Amino acid sequence: MTTQSILIVEDEKDIREILAFNLKREGFSVLEAGDGRRALELATEKKPDLILLDLMLPVLDGLSVSRSLQHDPATAAVPVIMITAKGEEVDRIVGLELGAADYVTKPISVREVILRIRSVLRRRSVPGETAPLCCGDIRLDAADHAVRVAGVPVALTVTEFRLLEDLLRNKGKVRSRAQLLDAVWGFSFEGYARTVDTHIRRLRSKLGDSAERIETVRGIGYRAGEDGDAAGRGPELPGRDYGEHSLPTGYGEASGLGPERPGGGSGGFIPPIESGDASGETEV
């Protein structure tokens, strides 16, 4: 069995070394970077199976690293878990909308990080039906992690790929935002519904004329259909309109935010973790 590799991008040496030690003990091979520029070099050169990415980095910050990873076809499919001292809900939403597979705030439990790594890698490698999934000119091959539109390869991020795969596996059925959050990100919370909208918009932008196959069912969610009749949007059925709002200045591409969670606190919301064995209770 091939050893899975993890790239740790963390400028605090003590934290980086503790994570590296425990990951090696769990059987992973480890790459380390102390700044954003070095992280991009290693990600492109070594193509790790997963990246642990701190947001507050020297030279190039974590959000910029995440954007660069997504825009490079060679690294777009690599899942990212963001680790940061920022605990505000808006920061978690921004991280998820930038394509993060998961998000952990400091101080972190080493055992929790290992569980989350295994959970993300397990979701990525869950075997599904081997037959290609098709919808109009869209063809998705899960075995090869490849998407083609009218025979032309399309580079999708790992999140966009999983989103499209879920819609195609449920072709003709309406998938609510909560269902998509649970299937693609592994959790569901109403405040994160706009995360789905943002990724749908990006997915459509990459599908060209076939974007109309991803139909909007207003107030509910989305579905993959053969006869979408509004390019890039699909027919919108009556219902509650969620609308969209821009992120605060400085967060890059505008995207939608959902309602604040009850009580208004930043919370410490943590998506469910799949059970599994992992050593180390250290908090760093």
C-alpha contacts under 8 A as a table, 3 or more apart, distances in Angstrom:
res1	aa1	res2	aa2	distance
3	T	27	G	7.08
3	T	28	F	5.98
3	T	29	S	6.45
4	Q	27	G	8.00
4	Q	28	F	5.40
4	Q	29	S	6.18
4	Q	48	P	7.58
4	Q	49	D	5.97
5	S	28	F	5.65
5	S	29	S	4.59
5	S	30	V	5.60
5	S	31	L	7.29
5	S	48	P	5.08
5	S	49	D	5.29
5	S	50	L	6.82
6	I	28	F	6.81
6	I	29	S	6.31
6	I	30	V	5.03
6	I	31	L	6.14
6	I	48	P	5.67
6	I	49	D	6.00
6	I	50	L	5.09
6	I	51	I	5.71
6	I	52	L	7.23
7	L	30	V	5.94
7	L	31	L	4.55
7	L	32	E	5.72
7	L	33	A	7.44
7	L	39	A	7.84
7	L	42	L	7.91
7	L	43	A	7.46
7	L	48	P	6.14
7	L	50	L	6.42
7	L	51	I	4.72
7	L	52	L	6.09
8	I	16	R	6.75
8	I	19	L	7.86
8	I	20	A	7.47
8	I	30	V	7.26
8	I	31	L	6.11
8	I	32	E	4.91
8	I	33	A	6.22
8	I	51	I	6.10
8	I	52	L	4.86
8	I	53	L	6.46
9	V	16	R	7.63
9	V	32	E	6.10
9	V	33	A	4.81
9	V	34	G	5.85
9	V	35	D	6.78
9	V	36	G	7.33
9	V	39	A	6.20
9	V	51	I	7.35
9	V	52	L	5.89
9	V	53	L	4.89
9	V	54	D	5.96
10	E	13	K	7.20
10	E	15	I	7.36
10	E	16	R	5.77
10	E	32	E	7.83
10	E	33	A	6.48
10	E	34	G	5.24
10	E	35	D	6.94
10	E	53	L	6.69
10	E	54	D	5.41
10	E	57	L	7.07
11	D	16	R	7.45
11	D	33	A	7.49
11	D	34	G	4.30
11	D	35	D	5.98
11	D	54	D	7.85
11	D	57	L	6.05
11	D	58	P	7.24
12	E	15	I	5.61
12	E	16	R	6.23
12	E	34	G	7.39
13	K	16	R	5.02
13	K	17	E	6.05
13	K	34	G	7.56
14	D	17	E	5.26
14	D	18	I	6.24
15	I	18	I	5.20
15	I	19	L	6.18
15	I	284	V	5.97
16	R	19	L	5.29
16	R	20	A	6.05
16	R	32	E	7.42
17	E	20	A	4.98
17	E	21	F	6.01
18	I	21	F	5.22
18	I	22	N	6.33
18	I	284	V	7.92
19	L	22	N	5.35
19	L	23	L	6.04
19	L	110	V	6.70
20	A	23	L	5.19
20	A	24	K	6.08
20	A	30	V	6.22
20	A	32	E	7.88
21	F	24	K	5.34
21	F	25	R	6.28
22	N	25	R	4.97
22	N	26	E	6.31
22	N	110	V	7.50
22	N	279	S	7.64
22	N	280	G	7.11
23	L	26	E	5.00
23	L	27	G	6.57
23	L	28	F	5.51
23	L	29	S	7.44
23	L	30	V	7.18
23	L	114	I	7.22
24	K	27	G	5.14
24	K	28	F	4.96
24	K	29	S	5.89
24	K	30	V	6.66
25	R	28	F	7.36
26	E	278	A	7.29
26	E	279	S	7.66
31	L	42	L	7.75
32	E	39	A	7.81
33	A	36	G	7.51
33	A	38	R	5.72
33	A	39	A	5.27
33	A	42	L	7.77
34	G	38	R	7.07
34	G	39	A	7.49
34	G	57	L	7.64
34	G	58	P	7.90
35	D	38	R	5.65
35	D	39	A	6.30
35	D	57	L	5.55
35	D	58	P	5.29
35	D	59	V	6.10
35	D	60	L	6.65
35	D	61	D	7.90
36	G	39	A	4.95
36	G	40	L	6.43
36	G	57	L	6.15
36	G	58	P	6.64
36	G	59	V	6.09
36	G	60	L	4.47
36	G	61	D	5.92
36	G	62	G	6.48
36	G	65	V	6.00
37	R	40	L	5.32
37	R	41	E	6.47
37	R	59	V	6.53
37	R	60	L	5.88
37	R	65	V	7.73
38	R	41	E	5.04
38	R	42	L	6.23
39	A	42	L	5.28
39	A	43	A	6.02
39	A	65	V	7.69
40	L	43	A	5.05
40	L	44	T	6.07
40	L	65	V	6.77
40	L	68	S	7.79
40	L	69	L	7.28
41	E	44	T	5.39
41	E	45	E	6.07
42	L	45	E	5.05
42	L	46	K	5.51
42	L	47	K	7.30
43	A	46	K	5.53
43	A	47	K	4.97
43	A	48	P	6.26
43	A	75	T	6.82
44	T	47	K	5.64
44	T	74	A	6.65
44	T	75	T	6.45
47	K	74	A	7.71
47	K	75	T	6.76
47	K	78	V	7.68
48	P	51	I	6.91
48	P	78	V	7.18
49	D	78	V	6.15
49	D	79	P	7.30
49	D	121	L	7.90
50	L	78	V	5.77
50	L	79	P	5.18
50	L	80	V	5.93
50	L	81	I	7.70
50	L	117	I	7.75
50	L	121	L	7.64
51	I	78	V	7.24
51	I	79	P	6.42
51	I	80	V	4.79
51	I	81	I	6.22
52	L	80	V	6.01
52	L	81	I	4.97
52	L	82	M	5.89
52	L	83	I	6.62
53	L	62	G	6.51
53	L	80	V	6.71
53	L	81	I	6.08
53	L	82	M	4.70
53	L	83	I	5.66
53	L	84	T	7.97
54	D	57	L	6.61
54	D	62	G	5.89
54	D	82	M	5.72
54	D	83	I	4.64
54	D	84	T	5.10
55	L	61	D	5.90
55	L	62	G	3.86
55	L	63	L	6.17
55	L	82	M	6.91
55	L	83	I	6.80
55	L	84	T	5.57
56	M	61	D	5.74
56	M	62	G	6.13
56	M	84	T	6.87
56	M	85	A	7.98
57	L	60	L	6.19
57	L	61	D	4.71
57	L	62	G	6.09
58	P	61	D	6.25
60	L	64	S	6.48
60	L	65	V	6.76
61	D	64	S	5.50
61	D	65	V	6.36
62	G	65	V	4.91
62	G	66	S	6.09
63	L	66	S	5.03
63	L	67	R	6.30
63	L	95	G	7.55
63	L	98	L	7.64
64	S	67	R	5.14
64	S	68	S	6.22
65	V	68	S	5.15
65	V	69	L	6.15
66	S	69	L	5.14
66	S	70	Q	6.33
66	S	98	L	6.73
66	S	99	G	7.61
67	R	70	Q	5.21
67	R	71	H	6.27
67	R	98	L	6.80
68	S	71	H	5.18
68	S	72	D	6.29
69	L	72	D	5.44
69	L	75	T	5.34
69	L	76	A	5.53
70	Q	73	P	7.20
70	Q	75	T	6.59
70	Q	76	A	4.28
70	Q	77	A	7.69
70	Q	99	G	7.68
70	Q	157	T	5.98
71	H	76	A	6.46
72	D	75	T	5.57
72	D	76	A	5.75
73	P	76	A	5.15
73	P	77	A	7.60
73	P	155	A	5.76
73	P	156	L	7.62
74	A	77	A	7.54
75	T	78	V	5.46
76	A	155	A	7.50
76	A	156	L	6.55
76	A	157	T	4.50
76	A	158	V	6.55
77	A	156	L	6.96
77	A	157	T	4.78
77	A	158	V	4.30
77	A	159	T	7.91
78	V	157	T	7.64
78	V	158	V	6.49
79	P	100	A	6.82
79	P	101	A	5.80
79	P	120	V	7.59
79	P	158	V	6.34
80	V	99	G	7.50
80	V	100	A	5.02
80	V	101	A	5.49
80	V	102	D	6.99
81	I	100	A	5.73
81	I	101	A	5.65
81	I	102	D	4.75
81	I	103	Y	5.49
81	I	104	V	7.38
81	I	117	I	7.74
82	M	95	G	7.09
82	M	100	A	6.51
82	M	102	D	6.44
82	M	103	Y	4.77
82	M	104	V	6.16
83	I	103	Y	6.15
83	I	104	V	4.93
83	I	105	T	5.63
83	I	106	K	6.95
84	T	87	G	7.56
84	T	104	V	6.72
84	T	105	T	5.06
84	T	106	K	5.75
85	A	105	T	5.46
85	A	106	K	4.78
85	A	107	P	7.30
86	K	91	D	6.65
86	K	105	T	6.50
86	K	106	K	7.68
87	G	91	D	6.78
87	G	92	R	7.19
87	G	105	T	5.87
87	G	106	K	7.95
87	G	266	S	6.57
87	G	267	G	7.82
87	G	268	G	6.63
88	E	91	D	5.39
88	E	92	R	6.74
88	E	266	S	4.81
88	E	267	G	7.60
89	E	92	R	5.11
89	E	93	I	6.26
89	E	266	S	5.10
89	E	267	G	7.24
90	V	93	I	5.05
90	V	94	V	6.11
90	V	257	L	7.99
91	D	94	V	5.03
91	D	95	G	6.12
92	R	95	G	5.08
92	R	96	L	6.22
92	R	103	Y	6.64
93	I	96	L	5.12
93	I	97	E	6.03
93	I	192	Y	6.61
93	I	195	T	6.93
93	I	257	L	7.61
94	V	97	E	5.07
94	V	98	L	6.12
94	V	251	Y	7.33
95	G	98	L	5.15
95	G	99	G	6.70
95	G	100	A	5.62
95	G	103	Y	7.28
96	L	99	G	5.21
96	L	100	A	4.68
96	L	101	A	6.83
96	L	102	D	7.11
96	L	103	Y	7.56
96	L	195	T	6.76
97	E	100	A	7.08
97	E	195	T	5.26
97	E	196	V	7.98
97	E	198	T	6.57
97	E	199	H	6.89
97	E	255	S	7.72
99	G	157	T	7.41
99	G	158	V	7.85
99	G	159	T	6.08
100	A	103	Y	6.97
100	A	159	T	7.91
101	A	120	V	6.88
101	A	159	T	7.17
101	A	185	W	6.29
102	D	116	R	7.63
102	D	120	V	7.69
102	D	185	W	7.34
103	Y	270	I	7.86
104	V	108	I	7.07
104	V	113	V	7.68
104	V	270	I	7.48
105	T	108	I	6.27
105	T	268	G	7.68
106	K	284	V	7.09
107	P	283	E	5.96
107	P	284	V	5.25
108	I	112	E	7.37
108	I	113	V	7.29
108	I	282	T	7.94
108	I	283	E	5.01
108	I	284	V	5.28
109	S	112	E	5.10
109	S	113	V	6.33
109	S	280	G	7.92
109	S	281	E	5.95
109	S	282	T	5.46
109	S	283	E	4.19
109	S	284	V	6.51
110	V	113	V	5.10
110	V	114	I	6.30
110	V	280	G	5.79
110	V	281	E	5.90
110	V	282	T	5.36
110	V	283	E	6.02
110	V	284	V	7.28
111	R	114	I	5.21
111	R	115	L	6.24
111	R	278	A	5.81
111	R	279	S	5.77
111	R	280	G	4.98
111	R	281	E	5.28
111	R	282	T	7.12
112	E	115	L	5.05
112	E	116	R	6.14
113	V	116	R	5.09
113	V	117	I	6.14
114	I	117	I	5.04
114	I	118	R	6.23
114	I	278	A	6.34
115	L	118	R	5.21
115	L	119	S	6.08
115	L	273	I	6.88
115	L	274	E	7.15
115	L	275	S	7.35
115	L	276	G	6.59
115	L	277	D	7.57
115	L	278	A	6.49
116	R	119	S	4.91
116	R	120	V	6.13
116	R	273	I	6.40
116	R	274	E	7.70
117	I	120	V	5.29
117	I	121	L	6.14
118	R	121	L	5.15
118	R	122	R	5.87
119	S	122	R	5.06
119	S	123	R	6.17
119	S	273	I	7.03
119	S	274	E	6.03
120	V	123	R	5.15
120	V	124	R	6.19
121	L	124	R	5.03
121	L	125	S	6.26
122	R	125	S	5.19
122	R	126	V	5.95
123	R	126	V	5.36
128	G	142	A	7.50
129	E	142	A	7.87
130	T	141	D	7.62
130	T	142	A	6.74
130	T	143	A	6.15
131	A	141	D	7.23
132	P	139	R	6.57
132	P	140	L	5.56
132	P	141	D	4.62
132	P	142	A	6.83
133	L	139	R	5.70
133	L	140	L	5.04
133	L	141	D	6.47
133	L	165	E	7.71
133	L	168	L	6.26
133	L	169	R	7.03
134	C	137	D	7.21
134	C	138	I	5.49
134	C	139	R	4.48
134	C	140	L	6.32
134	C	168	L	7.03
135	C	138	I	5.12
135	C	139	R	6.66
135	C	168	L	7.00
135	C	171	K	7.85
135	C	213	R	7.14
135	C	224	A	7.31
135	C	225	G	7.05
135	C	226	E	6.15
136	G	210	S	7.36
136	G	213	R	7.28
136	G	226	E	5.94
137	D	148	R	7.90
137	D	149	V	5.27
137	D	150	A	4.86
137	D	151	G	7.78
137	D	210	S	6.62
138	I	147	V	7.26
138	I	148	R	5.93
138	I	149	V	4.61
138	I	150	A	6.63
138	I	207	L	7.96
138	I	210	S	6.94
139	R	147	V	5.71
139	R	148	R	5.23
139	R	149	V	6.31
140	L	145	H	7.56
140	L	146	A	5.93
140	L	147	V	4.49
140	L	148	R	6.55
140	L	165	E	7.13
141	D	144	D	5.64
141	D	145	H	5.77
141	D	146	A	5.21
141	D	147	V	6.27
142	A	145	H	4.73
142	A	146	A	6.63
142	A	165	E	7.71
143	A	146	A	7.89
145	H	161	F	7.83
146	A	153	P	7.30
146	A	154	V	7.63
146	A	155	A	7.90
147	V	153	P	5.86
147	V	154	V	5.52
147	V	155	A	7.25
147	V	156	L	7.73
147	V	161	F	7.99
148	R	151	G	5.26
148	R	152	V	5.00
148	R	153	P	4.29
148	R	154	V	5.46
149	V	152	V	5.19
149	V	153	P	6.54
149	V	154	V	6.86
149	V	207	L	6.78
149	V	210	S	7.35
154	V	206	K	7.03
154	V	207	L	7.55
155	A	206	K	7.98
156	L	159	T	7.85
156	L	160	E	5.69
156	L	161	F	5.72
156	L	203	L	7.62
156	L	206	K	7.84
157	T	160	E	5.16
157	T	161	F	6.08
158	V	161	F	5.09
158	V	162	R	6.24
159	T	162	R	5.21
159	T	163	L	6.12
159	T	184	V	6.90
159	T	199	H	7.90
160	E	163	L	5.04
160	E	164	L	6.15
160	E	199	H	6.48
160	E	200	I	7.70
160	E	202	R	7.95
160	E	203	L	6.02
161	F	164	L	5.24
161	F	165	E	6.01
162	R	165	E	4.94
162	R	166	D	6.11
162	R	184	V	5.89
163	L	166	D	5.31
163	L	167	L	6.41
163	L	180	L	7.11
163	L	184	V	6.05
163	L	200	I	7.94
164	L	167	L	5.15
164	L	168	L	6.12
164	L	203	L	7.84
165	E	168	L	5.16
165	E	169	R	6.04
166	D	169	R	5.16
166	D	170	N	6.29
166	D	180	L	7.57
166	D	183	A	7.29
166	D	184	V	7.72
167	L	170	N	5.16
167	L	171	K	5.85
167	L	175	R	7.27
167	L	222	Y	7.84
167	L	223	R	5.97
167	L	224	A	5.49
168	L	171	K	4.73
168	L	224	A	5.92
170	N	173	K	5.53
170	N	174	V	7.93
170	N	175	R	7.83
170	N	223	R	7.65
170	N	224	A	7.41
171	K	223	R	6.51
171	K	224	A	4.89
171	K	225	G	6.11
172	G	223	R	6.12
172	G	224	A	5.76
172	G	225	G	5.27
172	G	226	E	7.99
173	K	223	R	5.77
173	K	224	A	7.36
174	V	217	V	7.31
174	V	220	I	7.81
174	V	221	G	6.58
174	V	222	Y	5.60
174	V	223	R	4.73
174	V	224	A	7.99
175	R	179	Q	6.05
175	R	180	L	6.48
175	R	220	I	7.63
175	R	221	G	5.56
175	R	222	Y	5.34
175	R	223	R	5.84
176	S	179	Q	5.14
176	S	180	L	6.31
176	S	220	I	5.25
176	S	221	G	4.20
176	S	222	Y	6.48
177	R	180	L	5.09
177	R	181	L	6.07
177	R	193	A	5.79
177	R	196	V	6.38
177	R	220	I	6.88
177	R	221	G	5.15
177	R	222	Y	7.60
178	A	181	L	5.08
178	A	182	D	6.20
178	A	188	S	5.38
178	A	189	F	6.98
178	A	190	E	7.10
178	A	193	A	6.96
179	Q	182	D	5.17
179	Q	183	A	6.09
179	Q	188	S	7.44
180	L	183	A	5.05
180	L	184	V	5.81
180	L	185	W	7.77
180	L	196	V	7.26
181	L	184	V	5.44
181	L	185	W	5.25
181	L	186	G	6.43
181	L	187	F	5.83
181	L	188	S	5.36
181	L	189	F	7.93
181	L	193	A	7.53
181	L	196	V	6.91
182	D	185	W	5.63
182	D	186	G	4.37
182	D	187	F	4.38
182	D	188	S	5.21
183	A	186	G	5.65
183	A	187	F	7.66
186	G	271	P	7.12
186	G	272	P	7.25
187	F	271	P	5.41
187	F	272	P	6.40
188	S	192	Y	7.60
188	S	271	P	7.89
189	F	192	Y	5.71
189	F	193	A	7.19
190	E	193	A	5.36
190	E	258	G	7.02
190	E	259	P	7.53
191	G	194	R	7.42
191	G	257	L	7.28
191	G	258	G	4.42
191	G	259	P	5.20
191	G	260	E	6.20
191	G	261	R	6.29
192	Y	195	T	5.39
192	Y	196	V	7.49
192	Y	257	L	7.22
192	Y	258	G	5.90
193	A	196	V	5.56
193	A	197	D	6.94
193	A	257	L	7.79
193	A	258	G	6.16
194	R	197	D	4.86
194	R	198	T	6.18
194	R	244	E	7.49
194	R	255	S	7.55
194	R	256	G	4.91
194	R	257	L	5.36
194	R	258	G	5.64
195	T	198	T	5.22
195	T	199	H	6.41
195	T	255	S	7.88
195	T	256	G	6.90
195	T	257	L	7.44
196	V	199	H	5.28
196	V	200	I	6.11
197	D	200	I	5.10
197	D	201	R	6.19
197	D	256	G	7.26
198	T	201	R	5.19
198	T	202	R	6.40
198	T	255	S	5.85
198	T	256	G	6.62
199	H	202	R	5.04
199	H	203	L	5.95
200	I	203	L	4.96
200	I	204	R	6.06
201	R	204	R	5.22
201	R	205	S	6.32
202	R	205	S	5.09
202	R	206	K	6.65
203	L	206	K	5.37
203	L	207	L	6.53
203	L	211	A	7.88
204	R	207	L	5.11
204	R	208	G	6.87
204	R	210	S	7.87
204	R	211	A	4.64
204	R	212	E	7.84
204	R	214	I	7.36
204	R	232	G	5.87
205	S	208	G	6.09
205	S	211	A	7.03
205	S	232	G	7.40
206	K	211	A	7.76
207	L	210	S	5.33
207	L	211	A	5.00
208	G	211	A	5.62
208	G	232	G	7.75
209	D	212	E	6.74
209	D	231	A	6.58
209	D	232	G	7.30
210	S	213	R	5.63
210	S	231	A	7.61
210	S	232	G	7.55
211	A	214	I	5.79
211	A	231	A	6.17
211	A	232	G	4.42
211	A	233	R	6.98
211	A	234	G	7.98
212	E	215	E	6.33
212	E	227	D	7.85
212	E	228	G	4.88
212	E	229	D	6.37
212	E	230	A	5.77
212	E	231	A	4.45
212	E	232	G	4.62
212	E	233	R	5.56
212	E	234	G	4.92
213	R	224	A	5.60
213	R	225	G	5.24
213	R	226	E	5.92
213	R	227	D	6.65
213	R	228	G	5.07
213	R	232	G	7.90
213	R	234	G	6.66
214	I	222	Y	6.78
214	I	223	R	5.84
214	I	224	A	4.74
214	I	225	G	6.47
214	I	228	G	7.07
214	I	232	G	7.46
214	I	233	R	6.85
214	I	234	G	6.21
215	E	222	Y	5.56
215	E	223	R	5.30
215	E	224	A	6.05
215	E	225	G	6.60
215	E	228	G	5.97
215	E	233	R	5.88
215	E	234	G	3.96
215	E	235	P	5.91
215	E	236	E	7.24
216	T	221	G	6.20
216	T	222	Y	4.70
216	T	223	R	6.76
216	T	233	R	6.17
216	T	234	G	5.62
216	T	235	P	6.14
216	T	236	E	5.22
216	T	237	L	7.49
217	V	220	I	5.63
217	V	221	G	5.25
217	V	222	Y	5.39
217	V	223	R	7.37
217	V	235	P	7.17
217	V	236	E	5.02
217	V	237	L	5.08
217	V	238	P	7.62
218	R	221	G	6.40
218	R	236	E	5.31
218	R	237	L	5.31
218	R	238	P	6.01
218	R	239	G	5.46
218	R	240	R	6.48
218	R	241	D	5.94
218	R	242	Y	7.81
219	G	238	P	7.46
219	G	239	G	4.78
219	G	240	R	4.20
219	G	241	D	5.02
219	G	242	Y	6.12
220	I	239	G	7.31
220	I	240	R	7.71
225	G	228	G	6.17
228	G	231	A	7.41
228	G	233	R	7.84
228	G	234	G	4.55
228	G	235	P	6.12
229	D	234	G	5.45
229	D	235	P	6.09
230	A	233	R	5.41
230	A	234	G	4.51
230	A	235	P	6.04
231	A	234	G	6.28
233	R	236	E	7.84
243	G	256	G	7.98
244	E	255	S	7.19
244	E	256	G	4.74
244	E	257	L	6.92
245	H	254	A	7.87
245	H	255	S	6.60
245	H	256	G	4.75
245	H	257	L	5.95
246	S	254	A	4.91
246	S	255	S	5.29
246	S	256	G	5.71
246	S	257	L	7.18
247	L	251	Y	6.54
247	L	253	E	7.98
247	L	254	A	5.49
247	L	255	S	5.87
247	L	256	G	6.73
247	L	257	L	6.91
248	P	251	Y	6.28
249	T	252	G	7.32
251	Y	254	A	7.56
260	E	264	G	5.92
261	R	264	G	5.65
261	R	265	G	7.20
262	P	265	G	7.59
266	S	269	F	7.81
